[in-house]
Amino acid sequence: MLSFTVRQAELGEREAEQQILVEVGVKFRKLTEARALLEVNQLARQTEQEKLRVVMNQYQQSAALLKDTLQQEAAVATADAQYRQTLLSFWTAKADLEKTMGKE
């Protein structure tokens, strides 16, 4: 009877270890995905800022309408907001992984 209880405890311990490993793997993948998305959004943000620079130069030389400049400013604001949201997701994923791994 004692060996059955010991065996049951060992199986419970192994199951808990496996669950932790799975959870850490899931959190790590989320962090990796968030980091990749952060890089993509950073590039999109830089692209929109460069487009704004170009359209503002065109506007100063009367080669673009004010409407075009304002639309590009809105596009930059949207890209900035998406970047900030992605940055939040990245830090949240990092904190979740560290919490799962027992770091604080």
Summary of the structure (lengths in Angstrom):
residues: 104
radius of gyration: 24.7
end to end distance: 40.9
largest distance: 90.5
contacts: 268
relative contact order: 0.14
helix: 90%
strand: 0%
